[in-house]
Amino acid sequence: MQGELRELRQLRELRTRERGGSRDRLETSPITGSNRIRLDQPRTARPGLLTLPSYDPEAFGVLSERIARFLGTGRFIVWMTVFVVVWIGWNTLLPPGVRFDEYPFIFLTLALSLQASYAAPLILLAQNRQDNRDRVNMEQDRARSDRNIADTEYLAREVAALRHGLGEVATRDFIRSELQSLLKEIDERRDAAGSL
């Protein structure tokens, strides 16, 4: 009996995997023993429907930044200029049997348009990622600045309290001057008492 139950569970797991569902989404009802779909978990894609390939957005963003960074260099401009000059030279100077794009250079225009149509969104994606990084850096700088201001205000209050406290404390010079005046007064009284 135990072996049959184990085989049934394994068979149920295999069917669940084949349907593209998750074992976690299915819950066996204790009363009826039937499986029912849990509503608190997202539905997984069914294998029969059209599914788009998944990709890592972070890796795609890093790749787009690399491409955008390359598109903004002088090296890209030089290589693009060499490519266009070779293309035009090939299709104007070589014999007509070897040319693949005649004078209006329709295919060259198409290739450059295609390159521009991919370059623009990649550059925008890279700029958006840079804006997000700049926003995070600004928030961190603002928080750091707020902490520095709070620390500075605290230290200013402490220094003011120390100055106020020191204003009431007798300093060494004050005590010396008081002692010297007491010594003079004692000497004067001694002189006055000695003359009597």
C-alpha positions in Angstrom: 0.0 0.0 0.0 2.8 2.4 0.9 4.7 1.7 -2.3 1.5 2.4 -4.4 1.0 5.7 -2.6 4.6 6.7 -3.3 4.2 5.8 -7.0 1.0 7.8 -7.2 2.7 10.8 -5.7 5.6 10.5 -8.1 3.2 10.1 -11.1 1.3 13.3 -9.9 4.6 15.2 -9.7 5.6 14.1 -13.2 2.2 15.2 -14.6 2.5 18.5 -12.8 6.0 19.1 -14.3 4.8 18.1 -17.8 1.9 20.5 -17.6 4.3 23.3 -16.7 2.7 23.8 -13.4 4.4 24.0 -10.1 4.1 21.4 -7.3 3.7 24.4 -4.9 0.7 25.7 -6.8 -1.2 22.4 -6.4 -2.8 21.7 -3.0 -4.4 18.4 -2.2 -7.7 18.8 -0.4 -7.8 16.8 2.8 -11.5 16.1 2.4 -11.9 15.0 -1.2 -8.2 14.2 -1.9 -8.3 16.1 -5.2 -5.9 18.7 -6.4 -6.9 22.3 -6.6 -4.9 25.3 -7.7 -3.8 27.7 -5.0 -4.9 31.3 -5.7 -2.2 32.9 -3.6 0.6 31.9 -6.0 1.1 33.1 -9.6 0.2 30.9 -12.4 3.0 29.4 -14.5 3.0 29.4 -18.2 1.6 26.4 -20.0 3.9 24.7 -22.5 1.4 24.7 -25.3 1.1 28.5 -25.5 3.6 30.8 -27.1 6.3 31.7 -24.5 8.8 34.4 -25.0 12.4 33.6 -24.1 13.5 34.9 -20.7 16.5 37.1 -20.3 18.4 38.7 -17.5 17.5 42.4 -17.6 20.7 43.3 -15.7 22.9 41.5 -18.2 21.0 43.1 -21.1 21.5 46.5 -19.5 25.2 46.0 -19.1 25.5 44.9 -22.8 23.5 48.0 -23.9 25.8 50.2 -21.9 28.8 48.7 -23.5 27.4 49.1 -27.0 26.3 52.7 -26.2 29.8 53.5 -24.8 31.4 52.1 -28.0 29.0 54.0 -30.2 30.1 57.2 -28.6 33.8 56.8 -29.3 36.0 58.0 -32.1 36.9 54.5 -32.9 33.3 53.7 -33.9 33.2 56.8 -36.2 36.5 55.7 -37.9 35.3 52.1 -38.4 31.9 53.3 -39.7 33.6 55.7 -42.1 36.0 53.0 -43.3 33.0 50.6 -43.8 31.0 53.1 -45.8 34.0 54.1 -47.9 34.8 50.5 -48.7 31.1 49.8 -49.5 30.8 52.7 -51.9 34.3 52.0 -53.4 33.4 48.3 -53.9 30.1 49.2 -55.6 31.4 51.9 -57.8 35.0 51.0 -58.7 34.8 47.2 -59.2 33.4 45.5 -62.3 29.6 45.4 -62.6 29.6 41.6 -62.0 31.0 41.9 -58.5 28.9 44.8 -57.4 26.0 44.0 -55.1 24.5 47.4 -54.4 24.4 49.8 -57.3 24.5 53.6 -57.2 21.6 54.7 -55.1 23.0 52.3 -52.5 19.7 51.2 -51.2 21.1 48.2 -49.3 23.7 50.5 -47.6 20.9 52.9 -46.6 18.9 50.0 -45.2 21.9 48.7 -43.2 22.6 52.2 -41.8 19.0 52.7 -40.9 18.8 49.3 -39.2 22.0 50.1 -37.2 20.5 53.5 -36.2 17.2 51.9 -35.2 19.0 49.6 -32.8 21.5 52.1 -31.6 18.9 54.7 -30.5 17.0 52.4 -28.0 20.2 51.0 -26.7 21.6 54.5 -26.0 18.3 55.4 -24.3 18.4 52.3 -22.2 22.0 53.1 -21.2 21.0 56.7 -20.3 18.1 55.5 -18.2 20.3 53.1 -16.3 22.8 56.0 -15.8 20.0 58.2 -14.6 18.9 55.6 -12.1 22.5 55.3 -10.8 22.7 59.1 -10.6 19.4 59.3 -8.7 20.6 56.7 -6.2 24.0 58.6 -5.8 22.1 61.9 -5.3 19.9 60.4 -2.6 22.9 58.9 -0.9 24.7 62.3 -1.1 21.7 64.1 0.2 21.4 61.7 3.2 25.2 62.1 3.8 24.8 65.8 3.6 21.9 65.8 6.1 23.9 63.7 8.5 26.9 66.1 8.2 24.6 69.1 8.8 23.1 67.3 11.9 26.6 66.5 13.2 27.8 70.0 12.6 24.8 71.5 14.4 25.3 69.1 17.3 29.0 70.0 17.5 28.1 73.7 17.3 25.7 73.3 20.2 28.3 71.4 22.2 30.9 74.1 21.6 28.5 76.8 22.6 27.6 74.9 25.8 31.3 74.5 26.6 31.9 78.2 26.0 29.0 79.0 28.2 30.3 76.6 30.9 33.8 78.0 30.6 32.5 81.5 31.1 31.5 80.6 34.7 34.7 78.6 35.4 37.6 80.4 37.1 40.6 80.4 34.8 44.2 80.1 36.0 44.9 83.8 35.2 41.8 84.9 37.1 42.9 82.8 40.2 46.5 84.3 39.9 45.2 87.8 39.8 42.9 87.2 42.8 45.7 85.5 44.8 48.1 88.4 43.9 45.5 90.9 45.0 45.0 88.9 48.3 48.7 88.9 48.8 48.9 92.6 48.4 46.1 93.1 50.8 47.7 90.8 53.3 51.1 92.7 52.9 49.3 96.0 53.3 47.6 94.8 56.5 50.8 93.4 57.8 52.6 96.7 57.1 49.7 98.5 58.8 49.8 96.2 61.8 53.6 96.5 62.0 53.6 100.2 62.0 51.2 100.4 64.9 
